[in-house]
Amino acid sequence: MATNMTTAKKSTAPAQESAQATVETAEPQLAPTSARAAAIVGPAPAAGGTPVPVTLSHHLNIDGTDYRPGAEILVSPDYARRLRSQGYLSRT
């Protein structure tokens, strides 16, 4: 059985002060929700094509991001057509 032979207790005050300073200065920097919602999801629109807003009817994972049913996203017209034919878009 190993025993600790040190008799002096190490001071953790400098480590605690630096950790506390880090906690006070670190603030979460989240992207605004409007900036995320305004981004085009999926493939880019063809030249001259304008993105169209769509509402999802099923859960969808695009480029590693999960979108829940009812989420409104901007997609290219061609991608919207493909999603509609596969049943991912709600009928409005």
Phi, psi and omega in degrees: 000130182271140177238153179274120185267359181282140180253336181274136178271131181281143180274133179251011182299313179298323180292321179292321179295317181291324178293322179292321178295321178294319180295321182290326183271340182277116177240139179293134179246095181264144176288142179298145183295330180292328179290323179289323182288332183278349181286145179280131182260140178084202182294149180292149178293153178294166181304127179085354180276140177255140181293148180244141176281137179227156177247127183280143177257346180223162175298137182218137177247115180237124179053039177081005179249130179272134176240128183275161175302136181094351179288140177257126181229161175259128179224165177289154180302322180293318179292324177297319178298317179293318179295322179296319181291335179269357175087017181273344183256142179279151179271127180240000000 
